[in-house]
Amino acid sequence: MSHLRKAFYLQNLMKQQWLKPEELDAVQVKMLRGILKHAYANVPLYRDKFRSTGVYPDDIKCVEDLQKLPLTTKNDVQESFPSRILPPGTDLSRCWISRTSGSTGIPFRMVYGTRDEDYQKAVALRPNLSCGQNLRDRWAVFTSPSHVVKKKWFQKLRIFTPEFVSLFDKPDDQIQALKQINPDVIDGYASSIHLVAKRLQETGTDGIHPRLIYSTSELLTQDMRRCIETTFGVDVLDQFGCVELGRTAWECHEHAGYHIDCDAVVMEFLRDGSAVAPGERGEMVYTGLYNYTMPLIRYAVGDVGVPSDEICPCGRGLPLMKLIEGRSDAFMKVPNGQIFSPIIWTVLMREIPGIGQFKVIQERIDRLNVLVVKGSDFSGATIPQIQREIKAAMGEEMVVDVDIVEEIPRDPSGKVRCAVSKVEIQ
Ligand SMILES: [Zn+2]
């Protein structure tokens, strides 16, 4: 039943992207009113938030009205889990639970019911399908080995069958894996694909010729994009998202910006609590429109983006946003020469109990300073475990200092980032 539902969602989403902007607005507002009513009726965190402002779901008649409601922070979510952010009676054994820290370094769990999960997966497939990926393409995906557990619905149908390349392997091993897969489509963290592309250029290796490249999850710099595109000879289609809500915006072949999945999320761009004008940078705030099991209403995700009022030449009605160019100073090179992408932190740290929020600063090639805000389950074991896990991944010669702090400061850009390096890669 479930895979039929996903196929149905996907079919609907594929059609919906071509609606006119005002038709999509109507779809979005209807979904928004639905989730607000549900959150007010069933989720204590939001019921209290709504009541504290005297604003009720019926008062929200358009997206702009959302500004009447208070924001939800990652700490709100972390502290409300589980009883104040899940509807009563949620059966966790029937849910998909994702542990995450995202790029901001605040670990927590996200819970998706089967319908939520189906919808999110369908949203995630839409850009791939609509930008030229075929059902039976060979599809190489960079991922953490621990993610490869459950067979995805589309694998059971023997379509959309990704083959996985480990995020933690060295570029040379990843290149070997890619050669074996011989992919039509490469999909993965921008930083991983970039490191592979650089290595291919350095060694003059040939033999990997994808038709499509999707990069995901991190900010792709112009330099990284150029390097990947010249190495493989195809354009990179970048996709943007957050771990809590999956993919939320994506490039089509026109590269006019990122199409926002406005039939899955409401994205607000704020400065000092008010919406910024198109073209201005604002803190991104998400309201999920389908995640009824663990609603996120006006959720401050910690990213900064730029709303756009341009229309994409492709003709899709999905609105556009622009991204702030990423910075490559979050990559870390360690004494044995291996370069680590910032994404490893979200994978390494999420399993360690006791971390409220973290930030890793590489002070020297062999020295890391880890700032930690204590979580509720912090114990004497937390700090040694952090040191152990980092040394296991990056080398025993690494010196790992852990400092307990009250708060992690934001970057000057406004973004909260969990990793920075003061060491030049070259
Ligand atoms: Zn487009």
Residues whose N, C-alpha, C, O or C-beta is under 5 A from the ligand:
A	BS01	ZN	C252 E254 C312 C314 R316
